[in-house]
Amino acid sequence: MKRGFYTIMAAQFFSSLADNALLIASIALLLQLEGPAWLTPLLKFFFTVSYVVLAAFVGAFADSMPKGRVMFITNTIKIAGCGLLFLSGYFAIPGADVYWMVLLAYAVVGLGAAAYSPAKYGILTELLPPEQLVVANGWIEGLTVGSIVLGTVLGGALVGQTVSTFLLGFDLPGINTGIDTAPEAAILVIAVVYMIAAGFNLAIPDTGARYPHQERNPIRLVADFAHCFRTLWGDKLGQISLAVTTLFWGAGATLQFIVLKWAEQHLNLPLSQGAMLQGISALGIALGAVVAARMIPLKKALSVLPVGVAMGFGVMLMTGAGWMPFVYLLLIAVGALAGFFVVPMNALLQHRGHVLLSAGHSIAVQNFNENLSILAMLAIYALMIALNLHINVIIVIFGAFVAATMFAVMRWNAANHRANPNLDRQIGEAKH
């Protein structure tokens, strides 16, 4: 791997670490404010909405300047979102519930993340040849999931009693810091982690990739995005990988909240320990990603589709899990299945997007689809919580949906190959 790849990995690690710790801190903030339970999944909803609304614009922004500079600018927006989250109680609109201000502040962090994503993935296709993309994605996804593990653990620790007591007891002589609660202290620590990520962003080398002058007219940008959208969905390889990654990220985001609610209702665990279970599941994803990077070359990416069906059935086993060692093994196994099938699909999608479009534009299309899935699935989950469905019923519905959808994608892929027996030869071809 080129030296710049490891700098990208470090920047991604710390930015993702902060993202995941901030989610736990924000949930703790809502719990402290005693908002209704259905508001918790809306945190992710507000975070994600920018990915969908700005999809037509962030690709052009990512391709308008060196990717490292884009990542620095957008990481700075995340830091600003942390500041707004910390001050959300002070800026509450008269007559409005303060937890809606928390959601709006968290949406600013999502704005930075939406603009950050096309750059962090797009730079891989600029820096590396196609045959290294699966390995690179294995490392990136493994490291990202490692940051999810540590981020959820960090977030849980920061809002837990031991660490929060220490942080709240730390005062500068003669200075009133104004930090009165565990979530406030956690948010400030997380902002420092974002600053570390920004430092690595500045060290990312310029790959030398340059694209034609990027359109600035909003109407033309939307039209250009629509063209890119049709192109990627019209490609027989792109549409399968896009369908799988769209399902995976929607399901993964929802599973985060399902695990927290399951830990609370089924296992009687508090938020800090429920966050640990999220981390264990993410550890499984990292293991699956590393194994996929070693075992599955780009040309064999489509062979992992049946693993997605197995993951759906694995999720349903959660309803019978109560013995903690089995809970840990099950969450690791479900995560490993997820990581094993998504890494080759992600690499295939990046490659087809690079061949057919450009780095930034193809990732923007991917983000639009994946995050539209997140919005839809989180909205459905919030509705099921509002209807007071038992968490085990939600888990069975969720697992059955994942298994059935992945089976439908397998049938779709088989039909594409019957229509074009030489389809697999397109995998790994160079950009024309």
Summary of the structure (lengths in Angstrom):
residues: 432
radius of gyration: 21.1
end to end distance: 24.1
largest distance: 75.2
contacts: 1619
relative contact order: 0.15
helix: 82%
strand: 0%
